[in-house]
């Protein structure tokens, strides 16, 4: 039962990972589209500044996702679960982290004899590239448009997006592995309950049999006893 309870806790954590990664994929996809638009010759100064404003909004949202908590614990902070790992420092400014590294791997044992399952995601390795790419896009768009820098930033966004997609796939694989193990543990639990119930039923049958045997002996003793009763005076007079 302890492994099943642990499994449910881990399952909830992996689900929180999935929801956060889904948001990051959507943010990065939107940023890639905006960066491509910014490279178009049809965009003027005002249009590119508007794009930069939206990019900055996406950066703020990405930082919030990076600070996602599950049951009061930061999911991208490694073992420092009580710390908000990222700080937004303003438009185009690199996001900072109060943590030296959030690459710590948190693992959970989900079944006897199984390798502990990785349950967290390294924000230091997987999220920072996206933060940096968004800052680069913003700075390439304004105050002075730099086509070469924006092209490089676009590539950085694409790379960050691909990595987040890969991490999401890996998290999904862990979710499926966990579900498979939990299903197996539940089946084992049911089987053990059936065996225990069968054992208890056998013991009950044995107890009933013994009681019946004792009852038979008791009745026999009563019959013998009744025959051995001393005759009364009335019996002699007959």
TORGUZA-468269 format. One line per field, with one value per residue: residue in one letter; x negated, y, z negated of N, C-alpha, C in turn. Coordinates in steps of 0.1 Angstrom, whole numbers. Each point is the difference from the previous one (the first is absolute). Layout:
N
type <- (a  ...)
n_xx <- (X  ...)
n_yy <- (Y  ...)
n_zz <- (Z  ...)
ca_xx <- (X  ...)
ca_yy <- (Y  ...)
ca_zz <- (Z  ...)
c_xx <- (X  ...)
c_yy <- (Y  ...)
c_zz <- (Z  ...)
This chain:
238
type <- (x  x  x  x  x  x  x  x  x  x  x  x  x  x  x  x  x  x  x  x  x  x  x  x  x  x  x  x  x  x  x  x  x  x  x  x  x  x  x  x  x  x  x  x  x  x  x  x  x  x  x  x  x  x  x  x  x  x  x  x  x  x  x  x  x  x  x  x  x  x  x  x  x  x  x  x  x  x  x  x  x  x  x  x  x  x  x  x  x  x  x  x  x  x  x  x  x  x  x  x  x  x  x  x  x  x  x  x  x  x  x  x  x  x  x  x  x  x  x  x  x  x  x  x  x  x  x  x  x  x  x  x  x  x  x  x  x  x  x  x  x  x  x  x  x  x  x  x  x  x  x  x  x  x  x  x  x  x  x  x  x  x  x  x  x  x  x  x  x  x  x  x  x  x  x  x  x  x  x  x  x  x  x  x  x  x  x  x  x  x  x  x  x  x  x  x  x  x  x  x  x  x  x  x  x  x  x  x  x  x  x  x  x  x  x  x  x  x  x  x  x  x  x  x  x  x  x  x  x  x  x  x  x  x  x  x  x  x)
n_xx <- (-8  -11  -3  12  -1  -12  5  10  -9  -7  11  4  -13  0  12  -4  -10  9  7  -11  -4  13  1  -11  5  11  -6  -8  11  7  -10  0  13  0  -9  7  11  -8  -3  14  -3  11  -8  6  -5  11  1  -13  3  11  -7  -9  10  5  -12  0  12  -5  -10  8  8  -11  -3  13  -1  -12  9  5  10  -3  12  -3  -3  -11  6  -5  1  0  -10  -2  9  -5  -8  4  -2  10  -8  11  -10  10  6  -2  3  -12  8  2  -8  7  2  -10  9  9  -12  3  -3  13  -3  10  -1  4  -10  2  -13  8  -6  -4  12  -5  2  -12  0  -12  4  -11  3  13  1  -12  -2  12  -3  -11  6  9  -9  -6  12  3  -13  3  11  -6  -5  -11  7  -3  0  -13  2  10  -8  -11  8  4  -13  -3  10  -4  -13  3  8  -9  -8  8  2  -13  -2  10  -6  -11  6  5  -12  -4  9  -3  -13  2  8  -9  -10  7  3  -13  -3  9  -4  -13  4  7  -10  -7  9  0  -13  -1  9  -7  -11  6  5  -12  -6  9  -2  -13  2  8  -9  -9  8  2  -13  -3  8  -5  -12  4  6  -11  -7  9  0  -13  -1  9  -7  -9  12  -1  6  11  7  5  -13  -4  9  -4)
n_yy <- (-12  -1  -10  -5  3  -5  -10  2  1  -9  -7  5  -3  -12  0  5  -9  -9  5  0  -12  -4  7  -6  -11  3  3  -11  -7  6  -1  -13  0  6  -8  -10  4  1  -11  0  2  -6  -4  10  12  6  -7  3  12  -1  -6  9  8  -6  1  13  1  -6  8  9  -4  -1  12  4  -5  6  8  -8  -1  -11  2  12  -9  7  -2  12  -2  -12  -2  11  -9  6  0  12  -8  7  10  6  5  -2  8  -11  -1  -6  -11  3  -7  -1  -10  -6  -10  -2  -6  2  -13  1  -11  -8  -8  -7  -9  -12  2  11  4  8  5  6  9  6  12  0  10  -2  -13  -1  8  1  -10  -3  2  -5  -9  0  1  -9  -6  3  -2  -10  2  4  12  -7  -2  -13  0  1  9  5  -1  5  10  1  -2  10  7  -3  2  11  3  -4  7  10  -2  -1  10  6  -4  4  11  0  -4  9  8  -4  2  11  3  -5  6  11  -2  -2  11  6  -6  3  13  1  -5  8  9  -5  -1  12  4  -7  5  12  -2  -5  10  7  -7  2  12  1  -6  8  11  -4  -2  12  6  -8  2  13  -1  -7  9  9  -7  -2  13  2  -9  7  6  1  -13  6  4  9  0  0  9  4)
n_zz <- (0  -7  9  -2  -13  0  7  -8  -10  5  1  -11  -4  6  -5  -11  1  4  -10  -8  4  -1  -11  -4  4  -6  -11  1  2  -9  -8  4  0  -12  -4  6  -7  -11  6  1  13  -1  -10  -6  -3  2  11  2  -4  7  10  -2  0  11  5  -5  5  11  -1  -3  10  8  -5  2  12  1  -6  9  -8  -6  -5  5  9  2  12  2  -13  6  -9  5  -4  -10  11  2  10  5  4  3  8  8  9  6  -13  -1  0  -13  -7  -11  9  -6  -2  10  2  -12  0  0  -7  4  -10  11  -1  -7  -1  1  11  -10  0  11  -10  0  4  6  -8  -7  3  -4  -11  -5  9  -4  -13  2  6  -10  -9  7  2  -12  -3  9  -6  -11  -2  3  11  -3  14  0  -10  7  11  -7  -5  13  4  -10  4  13  -3  -6  11  8  -8  -1  14  1  -8  7  10  -5  -4  13  4  -9  5  13  -2  -6  10  8  -7  0  13  1  -7  7  11  -4  -3  11  6  -7  3  13  0  -6  8  10  -6  -1  13  3  -6  6  11  -3  -4  11  7  -7  2  12  1  -5  9  9  -4  -1  11  4  -6  5  12  -1  -3  10  6  -5  2  -13  0  2  -11  9  4  -14  -2  12)
ca_xx <- (8  -9  -4  12  2  -11  3  10  -7  -9  9  5  -11  -2  11  -4  -10  6  8  -10  -7  9  0  -13  0  9  -7  -11  6  5  -12  -6  9  -3  -14  0  7  -9  -10  6  -3  13  2  -7  -5  11  4  -10  1  11  -4  -9  9  6  -11  -3  12  -2  -11  6  8  -9  -6  10  1  -12  2  12  0  10  2  -9  -14  -4  -3  -12  -11  -8  3  4  14  6  -5  4  -13  -3  4  1  -7  3  0  -13  -11  0  7  -10  4  -6  -6  -12  3  12  -2  1  9  9  5  9  2  14  3  -12  -9  -1  -9  9  5  -3  13  0  -6  -10  3  -13  -5  10  8  -8  -2  12  0  -11  4  11  -7  -8  10  4  -11  -3  11  0  5  -4  2  -12  5  -9  2  14  -1  -6  9  11  -5  -1  14  3  -7  6  13  -2  -5  12  8  -6  2  14  1  -6  9  11  -4  -1  14  5  -7  6  14  -1  -4  11  10  -5  1  15  4  -6  8  13  -3  -4  12  8  -7  3  14  2  -6  9  11  -4  0  13  5  -6  6  14  -1  -4  11  9  -5  2  14  3  -5  8  13  -2  -2  13  8  -6  4  14  2  -6  7  4  14  8  8  11  -4  0  14  5)
ca_yy <- (12  12  3  6  14  8  1  10  13  2  2  14  9  -1  7  14  3  0  12  11  -2  4  15  5  -3  10  13  0  0  14  8  -3  6  15  3  -1  12  11  -1  4  14  8  6  12  3  -1  -14  -8  4  -7  -14  0  1  -13  -9  2  -6  -14  -2  1  -12  -11  0  -5  -15  -5  0  -8  -8  -11  -1  9  -3  4  -12  1  5  -11  -3  13  1  11  12  4  -1  10  14  9  12  11  -3  -2  -3  -15  -5  -5  -11  0  -13  -2  -9  -8  -12  -11  -10  -6  -13  -7  -14  -2  -14  -7  -4  9  12  12  8  15  7  15  5  10  13  5  -5  0  12  12  3  7  14  7  2  11  13  3  5  13  9  1  7  14  12  0  -13  -7  -12  -11  -4  -6  -13  -9  -2  -9  -14  -4  -3  -13  -10  -1  -6  -15  -7  -1  -10  -13  -2  -4  -14  -8  0  -8  -13  -3  -1  -13  -10  0  -5  -14  -6  2  -10  -13  0  -1  -14  -8  2  -8  -14  -3  0  -12  -11  1  -3  -14  -6  3  -9  -13  0  1  -13  -9  4  -5  -15  -4  2  -11  -12  2  -1  -14  -6  4  -7  -14  0  2  -12  -9  5  -2  -14  -3  7  -9  -1  6  -9  -4  -11  -12  -4  -6)
ca_zz <- (0  0  14  7  -5  6  14  2  -2  12  12  -1  3  14  7  -1  11  13  2  2  13  10  0  6  15  7  -1  9  14  3  1  13  10  0  5  15  5  -2  11  13  5  0  -13  -2  -14  -10  0  -7  -14  -5  -2  -12  -12  -2  -3  -14  -7  0  -10  -14  -2  -1  -14  -9  2  -6  -14  -3  -12  -2  -15  -7  3  13  7  8  -9  -5  -13  -7  4  -7  6  14  6  10  -2  12  -3  9  14  6  -10  -2  -12  -9  -9  -13  -2  7  11  -3  7  -9  4  -11  5  -9  2  2  -1  -5  10  11  -1  -3  12  -1  0  2  13  -3  5  4  13  11  1  2  14  5  -5  7  14  1  -2  12  10  -4  2  14  6  -5  6  14  6  4  7  -3  -14  0  6  -10  -11  5  -1  -14  -4  6  -8  -14  2  3  -13  -9  5  -3  -15  -1  5  -11  -11  3  -1  -14  -4  4  -8  -14  1  2  -13  -10  4  -4  -15  -3  3  -10  -13  1  -1  -14  -8  3  -7  -14  -2  1  -12  -11  2  -3  -15  -5  2  -10  -13  0  -1  -13  -9  3  -7  -15  -3  1  -12  -11  1  -4  -14  -6  1  -9  -13  -3  -3  -12  -11  -10  0  -10  -8  9  9  -7  -3  12)
c_xx <- (-9  -5  11  2  -11  2  10  -6  -9  9  4  -11  -3  11  -3  -11  6  8  -9  -7  9  1  -13  -1  9  -7  -12  4  4  -13  -7  7  -3  -14  -1  7  -9  -11  5  -3  13  2  -8  -4  11  5  -10  0  12  -3  -9  8  6  -10  -3  11  -2  -11  5  8  -9  -6  10  2  -12  1  12  -2  10  1  -10  -15  -4  -5  -13  -12  -9  5  4  14  7  -4  6  -13  -4  6  0  -6  4  -2  -15  -11  0  6  -11  6  -7  -7  -13  2  13  0  1  11  7  6  8  1  15  3  -12  -9  -1  -9  9  3  -4  13  -1  -7  -10  4  -13  -4  11  7  -9  -3  12  0  -11  4  11  -7  -7  9  4  -10  -3  11  0  -10  -4  1  -13  4  -9  2  13  0  -6  9  11  -5  -1  14  4  -6  6  14  -2  -4  12  9  -6  2  14  2  -6  8  13  -4  -1  15  5  -6  6  14  -1  -4  12  11  -5  1  14  4  -6  7  13  -3  -4  13  8  -6  3  14  3  -6  9  13  -3  0  14  7  -5  6  14  0  -4  12  11  -4  2  15  5  -4  8  14  -1  -2  13  8  -5  4  14  3  -6  6  5  16  7  8  12  -3  0  15  6  -4)
c_yy <- (13  4  6  14  9  2  11  14  3  3  15  9  0  7  15  3  1  13  12  0  4  15  5  -3  11  14  1  0  14  9  -2  7  15  3  -1  13  12  1  5  15  8  6  13  1  -3  -14  -9  3  -7  -15  -1  0  -14  -11  1  -6  -15  -4  0  -13  -12  -1  -5  -15  -6  0  -8  -8  -11  -2  8  -3  3  -12  1  5  -11  -3  13  3  11  14  3  1  12  14  8  13  12  -4  -2  -3  -14  -3  -5  -11  1  -13  -1  -9  -7  -12  -13  -10  -6  -13  -6  -15  -3  -15  -7  -5  8  12  12  9  14  7  15  3  11  13  6  -4  3  13  12  3  7  14  8  3  11  13  4  5  14  10  2  8  15  2  2  -14  -5  -13  -12  -6  -7  -14  -11  -3  -10  -14  -5  -4  -14  -11  -2  -7  -15  -7  -2  -10  -14  -3  -4  -14  -10  -1  -8  -15  -5  -2  -14  -12  -1  -6  -15  -7  0  -11  -14  -2  -2  -14  -10  1  -8  -15  -4  1  -12  -12  1  -3  -15  -7  1  -9  -14  -2  0  -14  -10  2  -6  -15  -5  2  -11  -13  0  -2  -15  -7  4  -7  -14  -1  2  -13  -11  3  -3  -15  -4  7  -10  -1  6  -10  -4  -12  -13  -5  -7  -15)
c_zz <- (0  13  8  -4  6  14  3  -2  12  12  0  4  15  8  -1  10  13  3  2  13  12  2  7  15  7  0  10  15  4  2  14  11  0  5  15  6  0  11  13  3  -1  -14  -2  -15  -10  -1  -8  -15  -6  -2  -12  -13  -3  -4  -15  -9  -1  -9  -14  -3  -2  -14  -10  1  -7  -15  -4  -13  0  -15  -8  2  15  8  9  -8  -6  -15  -8  3  -7  5  14  8  10  -3  13  -3  9  15  6  -9  -3  -13  -10  -9  -13  -3  8  12  -4  8  -9  4  -11  5  -11  3  1  0  -4  11  12  -2  -4  12  -2  1  2  13  -4  7  5  14  11  2  3  14  6  -5  7  15  2  -3  12  11  -4  3  14  7  -3  -10  15  6  5  6  -3  -14  -1  6  -9  -11  4  -1  -14  -5  5  -8  -14  1  2  -13  -9  4  -4  -15  -3  4  -11  -12  2  -1  -14  -6  3  -8  -14  0  1  -13  -10  3  -5  -15  -5  2  -11  -13  0  -1  -14  -9  2  -7  -15  -3  1  -12  -12  1  -4  -16  -6  2  -10  -13  -1  -1  -14  -10  2  -7  -15  -4  1  -13  -12  0  -4  -15  -7  0  -10  -14  -4  -3  -14  -12  -10  0  -12  -8  8  9  -7  -3  12  1)
